[in-house]
Amino acid sequence: MSIMLVGEDGNKIGDVTLEEARKIAASTGKSLVLVSAKNNVYRIVDEGKLKYEQRQKERNQRAQRRTHKVKEIKLRMSTDKHDVDIKVAHARGFLEKGLKTKITMQFKGREQSFHELGFEKMKAIVIAACDGGLATADKAPMLEGRNIVVFLNPAK
């Protein structure tokens, strides 16, 4: 049975029999690993190094999956204009990094009777955060219990 053998450095050694490939791998002190069963391609590698590289690859993939977090900005109806501007700047920073951002306006006590003013203020905040095509809002701001919530997605 003839197989394609690839060396440690990635160069093709050529078509050899399986027994010859095993002898070559044993003489170098390395292992013979099946790369492609469909094409009968084998490779001579250091098995420990191969496992290490696979673990590193998996770890990097897991780390990349974790970056899809939602950042949240919380404020109140009574939050001063300057403080709102700072929170909008933080939201813009999150959006520039490509992170989805949730803006929440909380109402407590008697503030709950002024949801209309809260919606107006929230729309102004969304316009300021999305200025220049930086982001888009999933939906219009909506009331969830005692909070007005809006999600902003970064522009691609």
One Martini backbone bead per residue (centre of mass of N, CA, C, O) as a GRO file, in nm:
protein
  156
    1MET     BB    1   0.093   0.038   0.026
    2SER     BB    2   0.058   0.366  -0.078
    3ILE     BB    3   0.198   0.676   0.045
    4MET     BB    4   0.196   1.001   0.163
    5LEU     BB    5   0.488   1.179   0.269
    6VAL     BB    6   0.550   1.402   0.543
    7GLY     BB    7   0.745   1.603   0.692
    8GLU     BB    8   0.825   1.808   0.955
    9ASP     BB    9   0.854   2.078   0.759
   10GLY     BB   10   0.630   2.003   0.507
   11ASN     BB   11   0.774   1.822   0.316
   12LYS     BB   12   0.788   1.614   0.060
   13ILE     BB   13   0.893   1.282   0.023
   14GLY     BB   14   0.663   1.078  -0.081
   15ASP     BB   15   0.612   0.767  -0.215
   16VAL     BB   16   0.534   0.511   0.022
   17THR     BB   17   0.537   0.277   0.233
   18LEU     BB   18   0.427   0.208   0.545
   19GLU     BB   19   0.687   0.071   0.649
   20GLU     BB   20   0.886   0.293   0.563
   21ALA     BB   21   0.756   0.519   0.728
   22ARG     BB   22   0.802   0.388   1.004
   23LYS     BB   23   1.111   0.378   0.983
   24ILE     BB   24   1.162   0.680   0.949
   25ALA     BB   25   1.025   0.767   1.214
   26ALA     BB   26   1.201   0.590   1.404
   27SER     BB   27   1.480   0.715   1.321
   28THR     BB   28   1.383   1.013   1.431
   29GLY     BB   29   1.178   0.980   1.687
   30LYS     BB   30   0.896   0.979   1.566
   31SER     BB   31   0.568   1.017   1.447
   32LEU     BB   32   0.290   0.867   1.280
   33VAL     BB   33   0.043   1.067   1.106
   34LEU     BB   34  -0.279   1.103   1.013
   35VAL     BB   35  -0.419   1.343   0.794
   36SER     BB   36  -0.546   1.177   0.528
   37ALA     BB   37  -0.758   0.923   0.444
   38LYS     BB   38  -0.842   0.980   0.151
   39ASN     BB   39  -0.517   1.032   0.049
   40ASN     BB   40  -0.294   0.899   0.217
   41VAL     BB   41  -0.176   1.100   0.452
   42TYR     BB   42   0.138   1.140   0.610
   43ARG     BB   43   0.312   1.237   0.921
   44ILE     BB   44   0.603   1.365   1.067
   45VAL     BB   45   0.595   1.388   1.430
   46ASP     BB   46   0.571   1.544   1.732
   47GLU     BB   47   0.334   1.458   1.951
   48GLY     BB   48   0.361   1.672   2.175
   49LYS     BB   49   0.360   1.920   1.988
   50LEU     BB   50   0.084   1.866   1.858
   51LYS     BB   51  -0.086   1.879   2.119
   52TYR     BB   52  -0.003   2.163   2.200
   53GLU     BB   53  -0.110   2.310   1.946
   54GLN     BB   54  -0.406   2.222   1.984
   55ARG     BB   55  -0.451   2.355   2.259
   56GLN     BB   56  -0.388   2.645   2.166
   57LYS     BB   57  -0.611   2.662   1.954
   58GLU     BB   58  -0.851   2.614   2.146
   59ARG     BB   59  -0.793   2.850   2.337
   60ASN     BB   60  -0.822   3.075   2.123
   61GLN     BB   61  -1.115   3.011   2.047
   62ARG     BB   62  -1.234   3.061   2.328
   63ALA     BB   63  -1.139   3.356   2.356
   64GLN     BB   64  -1.301   3.463   2.108
   65ARG     BB   65  -1.588   3.390   2.219
   66ARG     BB   66  -1.578   3.584   2.483
   67THR     BB   67  -1.598   3.881   2.332
   68HIS     BB   68  -1.930   3.859   2.330
   69LYS     BB   69  -2.028   4.112   2.494
   70VAL     BB   70  -2.236   4.301   2.715
   71LYS     BB   71  -2.261   4.630   2.765
   72GLU     BB   72  -2.344   4.855   3.043
   73ILE     BB   73  -2.556   5.144   3.079
   74LYS     BB   74  -2.635   5.343   3.364
   75LEU     BB   75  -2.928   5.546   3.442
   76ARG     BB   76  -3.107   5.839   3.520
   77MET     BB   77  -3.333   6.087   3.500
   78SER     BB   78  -3.142   6.282   3.700
   79THR     BB   79  -2.911   6.293   3.520
   80ASP     BB   80  -2.672   6.482   3.424
   81LYS     BB   81  -2.548   6.602   3.134
   82HIS     BB   82  -2.246   6.546   3.180
   83ASP     BB   83  -2.282   6.249   3.269
   84VAL     BB   84  -2.416   6.159   3.007
   85ASP     BB   85  -2.177   6.227   2.822
   86ILE     BB   86  -1.985   6.023   2.953
   87LYS     BB   87  -2.160   5.769   2.899
   88VAL     BB   88  -2.160   5.804   2.591
   89ALA     BB   89  -1.853   5.776   2.560
   90HIS     BB   90  -1.842   5.488   2.667
   91ALA     BB   91  -2.029   5.366   2.455
   92ARG     BB   92  -1.855   5.443   2.210
   93GLY     BB   93  -1.611   5.276   2.297
   94PHE     BB   94  -1.750   5.001   2.285
   95LEU     BB   95  -1.839   5.021   1.984
   96GLU     BB   96  -1.549   5.053   1.865
   97LYS     BB   97  -1.474   4.755   1.980
   98GLY     BB   98  -1.747   4.573   1.909
   99LEU     BB   99  -1.963   4.613   2.136
  100LYS     BB  100  -2.238   4.545   2.283
  101THR     BB  101  -2.497   4.781   2.397
  102LYS     BB  102  -2.657   4.870   2.707
  103ILE     BB  103  -2.925   5.092   2.784
  104THR     BB  104  -3.020   5.211   3.115
  105MET     BB  105  -3.322   5.343   3.261
  106GLN     BB  106  -3.398   5.435   3.583
  107PHE     BB  107  -3.683   5.400   3.808
  108LYS     BB  108  -3.797   5.582   4.102
  109GLY     BB  109  -4.079   5.615   4.232
  110ARG     BB  110  -4.201   5.909   4.101
  111GLU     BB  111  -4.058   5.868   3.821
  112GLN     BB  112  -4.272   5.661   3.694
  113SER     BB  113  -4.462   5.909   3.581
  114PHE     BB  114  -4.202   5.986   3.355
  115HIS     BB  115  -4.163   5.815   3.083
  116GLU     BB  116  -4.172   6.020   2.851
  117LEU     BB  117  -3.913   6.171   2.930
  118GLY     BB  118  -3.734   5.921   2.915
  119PHE     BB  119  -3.769   5.864   2.611
  120GLU     BB  120  -3.652   6.131   2.513
  121LYS     BB  121  -3.374   6.099   2.648
  122MET     BB  122  -3.302   5.826   2.516
  123LYS     BB  123  -3.310   5.920   2.220
  124ALA     BB  124  -3.078   6.125   2.256
  125ILE     BB  125  -2.867   5.916   2.341
  126VAL     BB  126  -2.878   5.738   2.088
  127ILE     BB  127  -2.799   5.957   1.888
  128ALA     BB  128  -2.523   6.019   2.020
  129ALA     BB  129  -2.405   5.723   2.004
  130CYS     BB  130  -2.477   5.693   1.672
  131ASP     BB  131  -2.300   5.897   1.565
  132GLY     BB  132  -2.170   5.842   1.245
  133GLY     BB  133  -2.240   5.525   1.219
  134LEU     BB  134  -2.146   5.345   1.472
  135ALA     BB  135  -2.458   5.262   1.521
  136THR     BB  136  -2.740   5.046   1.604
  137ALA     BB  137  -3.069   4.993   1.675
  138ASP     BB  138  -3.269   4.738   1.718
  139LYS     BB  139  -3.473   4.909   1.887
  140ALA     BB  140  -3.674   5.077   2.043
  141PRO     BB  141  -3.729   5.199   2.322
  142MET     BB  142  -3.815   5.004   2.619
  143LEU     BB  143  -4.031   4.883   2.862
  144GLU     BB  144  -3.893   4.726   3.173
  145GLY     BB  145  -4.068   4.793   3.407
  146ARG     BB  146  -3.845   5.036   3.556
  147ASN     BB  147  -3.720   5.030   3.259
  148ILE     BB  148  -3.523   5.162   2.998
  149VAL     BB  149  -3.440   4.988   2.691
  150VAL     BB  150  -3.134   4.962   2.482
  151PHE     BB  151  -2.980   4.831   2.188
  152LEU     BB  152  -2.640   4.836   2.060
  153ASN     BB  153  -2.491   4.802   1.743
  154PRO     BB  154  -2.221   4.769   1.576
  155ALA     BB  155  -2.073   4.861   1.308
  156LYS     BB  156  -1.918   4.683   1.041
   0.00000   0.00000   0.00000
